[in-house]
Amino acid sequence: MMQTALECTSSNPAGTRPKPLNILVSAFAVSPSRGSEYAVGWEWIGRIASRHSVWVITRELEREEIEAYLRDHPGEQANVTYSFIPWHQPLHPGIVLHIVYRMRYVQWQKRCLAVARKLDAEVDFDIIHHLNTTGFREPGFLWQLGKPFVWGPVLGLRYFRLKFLRLLPIGEAIFQVAKNLTTAWMMHIARRPKQAALAAASIIAGTRQDAMMVSQLWKRSSRIIAPGTPPDIEQHPPMRRAQGHPLRIVWCGRIDSKKALHLLLLSLSRLTGIDVYWELFVIGTGPLEEHCRGMAASKGIAEHCRFVGGQPRDKVFDLMRSGHVLAHTSLYEGAGPTTVLEAMRMGLPLVGLDHCGFGDSVSDRCGILIPPTSIESAVAGFAEAIRKLSRNEELRYKMALAAQHAAEHLSWGHKMAIVDSVYECAQSSIHRVI
């Protein structure tokens, strides 16, 4: 049987603390020390638990580090109870890995449902929240419990831009084409994403684009909450660039085909011999590091590029604070990637491609977004943006201040009020079985 829910509007007065609830959270990826989905899971659980009692179902693989962290930080997540389900990471090569991973993941979600049924019989949850993984392809099975079901943040309702395939190795390009085809299947034909969307009392979308697709595909409204959040660290005024000093560009990420550092290097090679003084700090490692080092040398810009390797988080923050702009060249990304939010918190304007939800957090006041219409236009766009910021420090500094201001509005102080509203709506939704 499938449940559908009528939409609702929160009646909770602004600033009013909600009544504590018993909430079950399904979070496949949770870690106090890792990034990406794992950091999203950990952060959301901690914030939800600041107002409610939370039970979490997650995978066994991170059990040791979660329990060690909580022993060392006894005041954190005091009202969170974890249930761990075994997970064996597949090690198959190539496309077989993705097939086996998917099969095992579906089985893990079925076990999650069995554990959830037992917990619900003991606790009688007010809300069931499928938190991650955030991709829309796998909503799990907890919407079958017959309780107010919250799904999200939902991401991934988009295709890889085929015009950028030329930047990828042949194997990766074939994979992205295949992924586009399976994305179309999952959006338009597969049953479970649609079943979960129709059964959900409330849906959280990770970006405006995802919210639009939720409406188009499933005729459901959603609330937009970006999964990532700027780091909760002391904020200092952005660094001003002294006259005659180079524009310090920071690039941070895994040096692989999808992060496309080579796109930035092509752009910077166009700025040699003209009135633009710059230096690039590359933070990270990856399979294309030597290729990118070689490209910098062949383009005659190696003396302006510093590859500093992987760095601990505090060192990354120090490098960002000493920078002037973040260049983000990723071809495919989740909403509000951690690197972008960290840089905004440090006061770095963003130069990046206008896709993957970046426009939700980066306006023209705090960055320059480049339409991803083609490889050539992207290369030219990055070069022009860096030229513009290099020649106008007052503009760059205004953008730096605006980036910090925008980061404040992406903080949990703003987001938690929306989460409260989502939960209230989920509880008050009228369900009917069809």
SVG drawing of the C-alpha trace seen along z (x, -y; Angstrom):
<svg xmlns="http://www.w3.org/2000/svg" viewBox="-7 -49 66 57">
<polyline fill="none" stroke="black" stroke-width="0.4" points="0.0,0.0 1.1,-3.6 0.4,-6.6 0.0,-10.1 0.1,-13.3 -1.6,-16.6 0.7,-19.6 0.6,-21.9 1.9,-25.3 3.6,-25.6 1.6,-27.3 4.5,-27.4 5.3,-31.1 8.8,-32.2 11.4,-31.7 9.2,-29.3 11.0,-26.2 9.1,-23.1 7.8,-20.3 10.5,-17.6 9.8,-14.6 11.0,-11.0 12.6,-10.8 14.1,-7.9 16.8,-8.8 18.0,-6.6 21.5,-7.7 23.7,-5.2 26.7,-7.6 27.6,-9.1 31.1,-10.1 32.5,-12.7 35.8,-12.8 35.0,-12.3 33.5,-14.7 30.8,-14.7 27.8,-12.5 29.3,-11.4 29.7,-15.0 26.2,-15.8 24.9,-12.8 26.8,-13.7 26.0,-17.4 22.2,-16.9 22.0,-14.3 23.7,-16.5 21.5,-19.5 18.2,-17.5 19.3,-16.0 19.7,-19.5 15.9,-19.7 14.6,-16.1 15.3,-12.5 16.9,-10.8 17.4,-7.1 19.8,-6.6 20.2,-3.5 23.6,-3.6 26.2,-1.2 28.5,0.8 31.6,-0.3 31.9,-3.6 30.8,-2.2 34.3,-2.3 35.0,-5.9 31.5,-7.1 31.7,-5.4 35.3,-6.6 34.3,-10.2 31.3,-10.1 33.5,-8.7 35.9,-11.6 33.0,-14.2 30.5,-13.0 28.4,-16.1 27.6,-15.7 24.6,-13.7 23.6,-12.7 20.1,-11.9 21.1,-10.0 20.8,-6.2 22.7,-4.4 21.8,-1.1 24.5,0.3 23.8,2.7 26.8,4.6 28.0,3.4 30.6,5.1 32.2,2.7 32.3,4.3 35.8,4.4 34.8,5.4 36.5,3.6 34.9,1.1 31.2,1.1 30.7,4.4 31.5,2.4 28.5,0.1 26.1,3.0 27.2,5.0 27.2,1.8 23.6,1.1 22.4,4.6 24.0,4.6 22.7,1.2 19.1,2.2 19.6,5.2 21.0,2.9 18.0,0.7 15.7,3.7 17.5,4.6 17.1,1.1 13.3,1.4 13.4,4.6 15.4,2.8 13.1,-0.2 10.0,1.9 11.4,3.3 12.5,-0.1 9.1,-1.7 7.4,1.1 9.4,0.0 9.5,-3.8 6.5,-4.7 8.2,-7.4 6.7,-10.8 8.8,-11.2 10.6,-8.9 13.4,-10.8 15.4,-9.3 18.4,-11.6 21.0,-10.0 22.3,-8.9 20.9,-12.1 20.6,-10.8 17.0,-10.5 17.6,-7.1 17.5,-5.3 14.8,-6.5 14.9,-3.3 11.8,-1.6 10.9,-3.4 8.0,-5.2 6.3,-1.8 6.1,-2.2 2.9,-4.2 4.4,-7.1 4.9,-10.7 7.8,-10.3 10.3,-13.0 12.6,-12.5 15.6,-14.6 17.6,-16.6 16.9,-15.0 19.6,-15.6 20.7,-14.3 17.7,-15.1 19.9,-16.3 22.0,-15.0 25.7,-15.3 26.3,-17.9 27.4,-15.9 29.3,-18.9 31.9,-18.3 32.5,-14.7 35.6,-15.6 37.3,-16.5 36.9,-13.0 38.8,-9.8 37.0,-7.4 35.9,-5.1 34.6,-7.9 32.8,-9.4 31.0,-6.1 30.1,-5.8 28.5,-9.3 26.5,-8.6 25.3,-5.4 24.5,-7.2 22.4,-9.8 20.4,-6.9 19.8,-5.3 19.0,-8.8 16.2,-9.1 15.0,-5.6 14.9,-6.3 13.2,-9.7 10.5,-8.6 10.0,-4.8 11.3,-3.4 8.6,-2.8 10.3,-3.3 11.4,-7.0 7.8,-7.9 6.3,-5.7 8.5,-7.4 7.7,-10.9 3.9,-10.2 4.1,-8.6 6.2,-11.4 4.5,-13.8 7.3,-16.3 10.1,-16.4 13.3,-18.4 15.1,-19.4 18.8,-20.2 18.6,-22.8 16.0,-24.9 16.6,-22.7 15.8,-19.5 12.7,-21.2 11.5,-22.0 12.1,-18.4 10.2,-17.1 7.3,-19.3 7.5,-18.2 8.0,-14.5 5.8,-13.8 3.6,-16.9 4.8,-17.5 6.0,-20.7 9.2,-20.7 11.2,-22.9 14.8,-23.7 17.6,-23.1 21.1,-22.8 22.7,-19.6 26.0,-21.3 26.6,-24.0 29.6,-26.4 31.9,-25.4 31.1,-26.7 34.4,-28.5 35.4,-32.0 35.0,-34.4 37.7,-37.0 37.5,-39.8 38.6,-38.8 42.2,-39.4 42.8,-42.4 45.2,-42.1 48.1,-44.5 49.0,-46.6 51.5,-44.8 50.8,-41.4 49.5,-38.6 45.9,-37.4 46.0,-34.3 43.7,-31.6 42.8,-28.6 41.6,-25.3 40.7,-22.5 39.5,-19.0 40.5,-15.6 42.6,-16.0 40.5,-13.8 38.6,-14.2 35.3,-15.2 36.9,-18.0 38.5,-19.3 41.5,-21.2 42.8,-21.1 40.0,-23.4 41.4,-26.1 44.9,-25.5 43.8,-26.0 42.1,-29.3 45.2,-30.6 47.5,-29.8 45.5,-32.5 46.6,-35.1 50.3,-34.9 52.0,-37.9 49.2,-40.3 48.5,-42.6 47.3,-39.9 49.4,-38.9 48.3,-35.6 49.4,-32.5 47.5,-29.3 47.5,-27.1 46.2,-23.5 45.1,-21.7 44.6,-18.0 45.9,-14.9 44.5,-12.5 45.1,-10.3 45.5,-13.3 48.0,-15.2 51.0,-14.4 49.1,-15.1 48.1,-18.6 51.6,-19.3 52.8,-18.4 50.1,-20.6 51.2,-23.6 54.8,-23.1 53.8,-22.7 51.7,-25.8 54.5,-27.9 52.6,-28.6 54.3,-26.1 56.2,-28.8 52.9,-30.3 51.3,-27.1 51.9,-25.5 50.7,-21.9 50.6,-21.6 49.0,-18.1 46.4,-16.9 46.2,-18.9 44.5,-18.6 41.3,-20.7 42.9,-23.4 45.7,-23.9 43.2,-24.0 41.4,-26.8 44.8,-28.7 45.4,-28.5 41.9,-29.7 42.3,-32.7 45.5,-33.7 43.8,-33.5 41.7,-35.9 39.4,-33.8 38.2,-30.2 38.2,-28.6 35.8,-25.6 35.8,-23.7 33.8,-20.6 31.8,-19.2 29.4,-17.3 28.7,-18.0 26.1,-17.8 24.5,-21.0 26.7,-23.5 29.9,-21.3 31.8,-21.7 34.8,-23.3 32.6,-26.2 30.9,-26.8 34.2,-26.7 35.7,-29.2 32.7,-31.5 33.0,-31.4 36.7,-32.5 35.7,-35.4 36.7,-34.0 34.5,-34.9 33.7,-32.0 34.6,-31.6 32.8,-28.5 30.4,-26.9 26.7,-27.9 25.3,-24.4 24.7,-21.8 22.9,-24.3 25.7,-26.8 23.4,-29.6 21.3,-28.9 24.1,-30.1 26.4,-32.1 24.9,-35.3 26.6,-37.9 27.4,-39.8 29.7,-37.2 31.0,-35.4 31.1,-35.0 29.3,-32.0 30.0,-30.9 27.3,-29.4 28.4,-25.9 27.5,-26.0 30.7,-24.6 34.3,-23.8 35.6,-26.8 33.1,-29.2 34.0,-27.8 37.7,-28.3 37.2,-31.8 34.8,-32.5 37.2,-31.5 40.0,-33.5 37.8,-36.6 36.5,-36.3 40.1,-36.0 41.2,-38.9 38.3,-41.0 39.0,-40.3 42.7,-40.7 42.3,-44.2 39.7,-45.4 40.6,-44.8 37.7,-46.9 35.2,-44.7 36.9,-41.6 36.9,-42.7 33.2,-43.6 32.5,-40.1 34.6,-38.7 32.5,-40.5 29.3,-39.4 30.5,-35.8 30.9,-35.8 27.4,-37.4 25.9,-34.7 27.6,-32.0 25.8,-33.2 22.4,-32.7 23.4,-29.1 24.2,-28.4 22.1,-26.1 20.7,-29.1 18.6,-29.7 18.2,-26.1 16.9,-24.6 13.9,-26.9 13.0,-25.3 13.6,-21.8 11.3,-22.5 8.6,-23.7 9.1,-20.5 8.6,-18.3 5.6,-20.2 4.1,-19.9 4.9,-16.2 3.1,-15.6 0.0,-17.6 -0.3,-16.1 -3.5,-14.2 -2.6,-10.7 -4.7,-8.4 -3.9,-4.9 -4.4,-4.3"/>
</svg>
